[in-house]
Amino acid sequence: MKRIFTRISVLAAFCLLTINVAIAQNITVKGKVIDGGDKTPLPGVSILIKGTQGGTQTDVNGSYSISVPANATLVFNFVGYTAQEQAVNNQTTINVSLASSTQQLEQVVVVGYGTQRKIDVTGAVGTVKGEDISKQASVNPVSALQGKVAGVSITNTGTPGSSPQITIRGTSTIYGKTGPLYVVDGVWYDDINFLNPADIANISILKDASSQSIYGIRAANGVVLVTTVKGKKGTAVINYNGSVGIQKVTNQVEMANASEYATAVNEAYALQSPPATPLFANTNLGTGTNWYDQVLRTAMVNNHQLSISGGTEKSTYNFSLGYLDQDGIVKNNNYKRYTVRLANDYQIFEPLKIGYNVAGTYSKSKDAPSTIFRAMYAASPVVPVFNADGSYGDPNAFNLGNGSNMNPQATLDFFNQNTTKYKINGNVYAELKFLKNFTFKTSIGGDFGQEEVRGYVPKYKATNTQLSTVSKLDIDRIENRNWLVENTLTFDKKWDDHSLTVLAGQTAQRNKMYTINADAQNVPYSSEGDLYLALGDAASRSIIDKGELSTFSSYFARVNYGYKNKYLLNASIRRDGASQFFGSDNVWGNFPSIGAGWVISNEEFMKNQNIFSNLKLRGSWGKVGNAGVPFNPSTQTVDQTAALIAIFGGIPYTGASIRTIVPPTLFWERSAGTDIGLEMGFLKNRLNIELDYYNRKTEQAIFDIPVLGSLGTVNSSIIANQADIQNRGFEFLATWADKTSGGLTYSISGNLGINNNKVLNVTSGANPIYKGGAGLTSGYLSTRTVNNRPIGEFYGYQVVGIFQTDAEAAAWPGFKKGDFKYADINGDGTIDLRDRVVLGNPNPKFTYGLNTNFAYKNFDLTLDIQGVADVSVFNANLSSRFGNENYTKDFFDHRWTGPGTSNTYPSADLAGGLNNAPNSFYVEKGDYIRLRNIQLGYSLPASIVNKWKMQRLRVFLNAQNAVNIFGYKGFSPEVGGTPTNAGIDTNVYPLFATYNFGVNVTF
């Protein structure tokens, strides 16, 4: 690694020398930029040196001054005006008049297998520029999209190196893959956490079936198209982007201190039947241990990227290096990522162009224990971190029981797990233009990765329960070997009032995964480099391996037709075949789509009106698929367990049994969707509004089918394609971009998504799927998925008060004073499972964002706000009670302590009776509004920067997640999970704010 960076340093030094020589021959160009209509000065106009990222802006009087090579070309850009290029040709004065334009409509949008002008797009496509992503403190590019695209919901996990959950227009599957397809420069991926955000040029999110269907069986959950930064013709440009910052936990939950904890535990013991002896003879124990303060920390984060780009008339290049060093907010937790990317394009001769993109990623993390946050929440504050003799504080010395029987510091100290990942990916392509209107392109891409998780448990004894009598080494390795070949032929022709683009293509793809899990006991530890399975006891070694192999073959075609820039038609079809469905009647699937658009503002009868500068109506319908269903679910397996051993003649024989029922076949889920959109521009397109209505239905979704227990199966159900799921909603986007006479340029963009999720019908009728994590909710299942209701809604008892006296509770068997009082829904005088009701919906109905950009002279300000509304969270941290877990300060302050003290909070005996069963007390509003990002930047004047032989120098201050407003009583209401386990908060990585300082330099 040292040798690599040495060579890069030499290359960088050489490029700097070259740049310095060029700058020495620069000339200073001055001038003024005015509006071509009213001739007023235009402040804030961007002036770039073509082929570089260096430039300047006009001042409040529209004037500018810039040092450029004598043979350079200047590019003048301003919101709402047509870009203009001016060759310098040794001129020292260049004045420019900019003409107003419909720039928003001419914007090029990346779509499947090509690009289109925004005005020509008939589907629902959201776009985000790379510069908007780079202004976020997010180290994952998906996280940076939060709040920026209507209808896109993103849930951050917080764990360094992890990928956020992204949902596009609602959850449409229960057992299939829920994430979108990511396409980076033509190569397909399941996530993009390997990608450096600074390498991204733009992102397009395909939201409706019409725009998605060109990707067939991988598009049911949406498609995210990522285009990386490419080189541009011109002299070499060196860019450095770096930041250093800290991460701090926000909204930390305050727990009961030692005295409060002892008081509450004694109260719980007194309420047992018969009353138990108080656990603490003295409850005056002071504050005790704050386990959050003990384990959590203010963490550092460093993020740096260096790129070199340029090119000639025949070739362009872009080379970048990235380095991320992120500490977790849990002590000892750390994540490092190294990225390298190289892209070259060569114009071999006029018709033929070839190129490649290749990227490498290496990451290594020192992991945190997966249960550490639950341990900190439940651990007793009466237990010291260490005793006076240096030994660990032992909960067993206080007879606390199983629920809080851990010392989180010991959990952290004896946890030793590292995760290492390697990935090489990219593609090579060739593009040939012939017969004037035809373009043939072939591309071969691949994704080759390896992940290794190495865990080591030493022989130790921290407490009576936190111990290991033998050491153990575990190694889990996952290898992925995927490749994709695509061939497309495009016909593109414009004549008279017509425009026609026809695309035909073929792809072949193979995905292979191999997993090996191995472990051994009594492996000695001398250093991290000496942990080998072969050093353990031979008899204790075990190894399990498995793999998956799937192949796909596809054919697709698309037609785009436009007439007079007013009438638009888009039709496509894809035919996919998948090996995982071999043997069934559903190996192949057809996925058609059609979209139409009417640019009303281009009609003759709209010429003399002054309201709309743009008015466009579009509509689309299409079908897509989800091939991410459980792998080989139709394969019947046989169990061999100790319970099946029979003895004949004193000799044991191992028996076997078929204990599960599998479906005869299982195939991809299909989704059909309709989208109707209206795009409006006002005031010379300074104000742009987009409205969308969509109705998407997943057909033949995989759903549980209940079976009789008398059949002798282990599970009481099997899965099959037998449900329909609907997501229906509205999206709204409004953007205002303008300038003031004082030199301020700004844009304000707001978006809102409204989604309603529902299971439409199920073959098995009203039989529900009960999920929700039995181990997370005190042995109960807390979610239900059933016909005519949303996926995974919370289900349990409705709290109507607190029993104030034993006499009041006597009429209800199993209850006592201080317990929750539940509604008797069926009126039979008892409380049982038949009295459960819907308690809340973990699927957010509203998602919204507000994104602003301001620029005045050399200052720039970015402010982003994001939030969700009408969503519920299950606070399983509080409800999970197995014996003497700690309480929050909020619960302690409001708990029931006698008649009349509370009619909403129960007594401290949360583990008694049905108090810890899923109920409405534990289901809270998950609405929140967040200052997602704020960044203030300052670019040094060109007169100063040029003296330092730079093109640009910008410094900035950034704060992410600094302000969070919500009523939820946990760390954060941003809780993810699988569709039937979503929104259950237990052991969730807390939300943290990031504050950093950074610099952008261009040479």
Secondary structure, 3 states (H helix, E strand, C coil): CHHHHHHHHHHHHHHHHHHHHHHCCEEEEEEEEEECCCCCECCCCEEEECCCCCEEECCCCCEEEEEEECCCEEEEECCCECCEEEECCCCCECCEEECECCHHHHCEEEECCEEEEHHHCCCCEEEEEHHHHHCCCCCCCCHHHCCCCCCEEEECCCCCCCCCEEEECCCCCCCCCCCCEEEECCEEECCCCCCCHHHEEEEEEECCHHHHHHHHHHCCCCEEEEEECCCCCEEEEEEEEEEEEEEEECCCCCECCHHHHHHHHHHHHHCCCCCCCCCCCCCCCCCCCCHHHHHECCEEEEEEEEEEEEECCCEEEEEEEEEEEEECCECCCEEEEEEEEEEEEEEEECCEEEEEEEEEEEEEEECCCCCHHHHHHHCCCCCCCECCCCCECCHHHHCCCCCCCCCHHHHHHCCEEEEEEEEEEEEEEEEEEECCCEEEEEEEEEEEEEEEEEEEECCEECCCCCEECCCEEEEEEEEEEEEEEEEEEEEEEEECCEEEEEEEEEEEEEEEEEEEEEEEECCCCCCHHHCCHHHCCHHHCEEEEEEEEEEEEEEEEEEEEEECCCEEEEEEEEEEEEHHHCCCCCCEEEEEEEEEEEEHHHCHHHCCCCCEEEEEEEEEEEEEEECCCCCCCCCCCCECCHHHEEEECCEEEECCECCCCCCCCCCCEEEEEEEEEEEEEECCCCEEEEEEEEEEEEEEEEEEEECCHHHCCCCCEEEEEEEEEEEEEEEEEEEEEEECCCCEEEEEEEEEEEEEEEEEEECCCCCCEEECCCCCCCCCCCEEECCCCCCCEEEEECEEEECCCHHHHCCCCCCCCCCEEECCCCCCCCCCHHHCEEEECCCCCEEEEEEEEEEECCEEEEEEEEEEECCEEECHHHHCCCCCCCCEHHHHHHCCCCCCCCCCCCCCCCCCCCCCCCECCCEEECCEEEEEEEEEEEECCHHHHHHCCCCEEEEEEEEEEEEEEECCCCCCCCCCCCCCCCCECCCCCCCEEEEEEEEEEEC
